[in-house]
Every structure is written in structure tokens, then in C-alpha cells.
Amino acid sequence: MSFFWMVLSVVAQLGLAMMLFLLVAFSGGGIANQDKVSKGVLLVIDVSLYVLPLLCFISAGLMVHAYLSGASARGFWWHLLPLPAAIAYLVFAISLSGSSGR
């Protein structure tokens, strides 16, 4: 794992954190403006607003730790840490968005 690729990957993870925050903020705002939204749905949106970027920060921290401990290129697999949560949120948000054809 070279220093250049570690820095590039950490910058990419921090950029992904900002994008996921904006994704949840805007999609959550659209979902929250619907007529009947339960408190459970709002709780999932509120938690996702902070958890998805936090997973990116954790992933970036693990990348730095892997570099400092002399790990091999397999340390780059930590990039996948936030992806299952992001996919789960996207499925959740799309299922609540309703039909967009109206």
C-alpha cells in the first residue's frame, strides 16, 4: 500500500461521506414532506443522516491505520465498509418515495 494511494483513497472516502450526507438530507427531506410519515421512518432517516458519513470516516481511519501498520494492498477492502449501509438506505428511501409519475 503506497502513500499516494492511501491519501487518494482517504480523500475519496471523505468525499463519499459528504455525498452520502447530502443524499440522506435531500431524500429524507422529500420523504418527510409526505402526508403520512411514521415516527419510525423519521428515526431511520435521522440515524442514517449521521451513521452513513460516520461509516466513511471509520473506513478512512482504518485505511490510515492499515497504512501505518504496514498492511498489504488488501487493506483497500475497507472501502466497502459503508456500501452495504448506503445500499440499504437507498432501498429504504426508494421504497418510501412513492410513484414519481404524478
Contacts in CASP RR format, 6 or more apart in sequence:
PFRMAT RR
TARGET T0000
AUTHOR 0000-0000-0000
METHOD contacts of the structure
MODEL  1
MSFFWMVLSVVAQLGLAMMLFLLVAFSGGGIANQDKVSKGVLLVIDVSLY
VLPLLCFISAGLMVHAYLSGASARGFWWHLLPLPAAIAYLVFAISLSGSS
GR
1 66 0 8 1.000
1 67 0 8 1.000
1 70 0 8 1.000
1 71 0 8 1.000
1 72 0 8 1.000
1 73 0 8 1.000
1 75 0 8 1.000
1 76 0 8 1.000
3 67 0 8 1.000
5 76 0 8 1.000
6 63 0 8 1.000
6 64 0 8 1.000
6 66 0 8 1.000
6 67 0 8 1.000
9 60 0 8 1.000
9 63 0 8 1.000
9 76 0 8 1.000
9 79 0 8 1.000
10 60 0 8 1.000
10 61 0 8 1.000
10 63 0 8 1.000
10 64 0 8 1.000
12 79 0 8 1.000
13 56 0 8 1.000
13 57 0 8 1.000
13 59 0 8 1.000
13 60 0 8 1.000
13 63 0 8 1.000
13 79 0 8 1.000
13 82 0 8 1.000
14 56 0 8 1.000
14 57 0 8 1.000
14 60 0 8 1.000
15 56 0 8 1.000
16 56 0 8 1.000
16 82 0 8 1.000
17 52 0 8 1.000
17 53 0 8 1.000
17 56 0 8 1.000
17 57 0 8 1.000
17 60 0 8 1.000
17 82 0 8 1.000
18 53 0 8 1.000
20 52 0 8 1.000
20 53 0 8 1.000
20 56 0 8 1.000
20 82 0 8 1.000
20 86 0 8 1.000
21 49 0 8 1.000
21 52 0 8 1.000
21 53 0 8 1.000
23 52 0 8 1.000
23 86 0 8 1.000
23 89 0 8 1.000
23 90 0 8 1.000
24 45 0 8 1.000
24 48 0 8 1.000
24 49 0 8 1.000
24 52 0 8 1.000
24 89 0 8 1.000
25 49 0 8 1.000
27 93 0 8 1.000
27 97 0 8 1.000
28 45 0 8 1.000
28 49 0 8 1.000
28 93 0 8 1.000
29 45 0 8 1.000
31 37 0 8 1.000
31 41 0 8 1.000
31 45 0 8 1.000
31 93 0 8 1.000
31 96 0 8 1.000
31 97 0 8 1.000
32 42 0 8 1.000
32 45 0 8 1.000
34 96 0 8 1.000
41 96 0 8 1.000
44 92 0 8 1.000
48 85 0 8 1.000
48 89 0 8 1.000
48 92 0 8 1.000
51 85 0 8 1.000
52 82 0 8 1.000
52 85 0 8 1.000
52 86 0 8 1.000
52 89 0 8 1.000
55 81 0 8 1.000
55 82 0 8 1.000
55 85 0 8 1.000
56 81 0 8 1.000
56 82 0 8 1.000
58 81 0 8 1.000
59 78 0 8 1.000
59 79 0 8 1.000
59 81 0 8 1.000
59 82 0 8 1.000
62 75 0 8 1.000
62 78 0 8 1.000
62 81 0 8 1.000
63 75 0 8 1.000
63 76 0 8 1.000
63 78 0 8 1.000
63 79 0 8 1.000
66 75 0 8 1.000
66 78 0 8 1.000
END
